[in-house]
Amino acid sequence: MSLRLLIDEDFQDKILVKLLLKAKHDVITANDALLSGQADTKVLNYATKNNRIVLTRNCQDFEALHLAGTKHSGIFGVYREANVLKNMSFPAIVKAIANIEASGILLVNQFIILNHWNY
């Protein structure tokens, strides 16, 4: 199974995109979608209209949109640690997404912290 992902502009590293594509995900970046510099609400609306899950490091703002009741296709958040050695690597992010897929949980209208799925 593959997921349709929209990579937020704070997270569109070429290596991450390549790893996600290699894992057979359908990936576009905020730059690809002409969303650079746009408000988070516009990014989430675009993702929802195009049936894409947002992958972001901007957890606080996207979680606030989620908690406000905004309908969406799903949001994957990756929290950054003060200790950079504890941050998720790109392969760990891809693995966490695979773990979520394997769980079979419903992703629509869910805010999922990938750090919790890194095992």
N, C-alpha and C positions, 0 to 999 in steps of 0.2 A: 504494500500500500504506500502511496506517496501523498504528501500533503501539499496544498497550495499555500505558499508563504509569501508575505510581503515583509521585507527586511527594512526596518525603520532606519532613517538616515544616520542615527547615532551608532549603527551597528553593521554597516554595509561593507565590511572588509572583504576583499576579493578572495582571500583564502577560505573564509567561512562560506561564501557563496559557492565556491568550487566544491567544497566538502558536501554541502547540502545537495547540490546538483548530482554529485557522484552517488549520493544516497537515494537518488531517484525522485527528489522533491521538485516540484514546479516552483521556481524561485524568481521573484522580481525584487528589485530594490526600490527604495523611495526615489532615487535618481531616475531609474527606468520609467517609473510611473509619473515623472514630473512633479513630485511632491516635496522636493527639497525646500526647506524654509517654510513649509505650510504648517498650519496649526495641527495639533494632534487629533483634533476632532475630524479634520479633513482626511488625515491619513487613515483613521479608523473607518470613516464613512466609505472611502475608496476601497479599503480591504473588504468591508462588508458587502458592498455592491458587486465586488468581483470574487466573492466567496474565497477570501484569503485570510489566513491567520497571520496576525502581526507578530513579528519577532523583534523585541526591543530591549534595550537596557534602561529605557526611560520608564521604569516601573511605577514610580510615584504618580506620574500624570496619567498613564494608561490604566492603572488600577483605579484612580479616581473616576475616570470615564466609565469603567466597568461598574463600579459601586453606585454610580449615578443612574444606573439602569439602562445605559446605552446598549442596544442590541448589536451583536457582532458575531463574526464567525469563529472567534477565539483569539486569545492574546497569550503569547509566551513571553514571560519576563525573565530576564537574567540580571540578578543583583550582583553588583560589584562590591567586593570586600575592601576594607581599608588596607588589609594585608594582601598585596597583589599576588602573592604566592597561593592564596586561597581562591582566586578568581577561576572561573570555568575556562578551560581551553576550548578552542573551536571543535576538536574531536569530541570533547566531553559534551558539548552542546548538541552535536549531532547524535551522540549516544543517548542523551536524555530524551530527545525527540523520538528516537526509536523505542525507548522504554515506554513512553506515553502511548505511542501507536500500538505497541504490543499489549498494553493494558485494556485497550478497547473502550476507554472512557469517551463520553460525548464531549466534543470540544466547543460546540456552539455555545456562546455566552459564558464561557469559562475563562477566568484569568488564572493561568497556571505558571507557577514559578519553577523554571527548569532546574534551578539549583537543587530542589528537593528530589529530582528524578535522576540525579547523577550518581548512579551506582553500577 
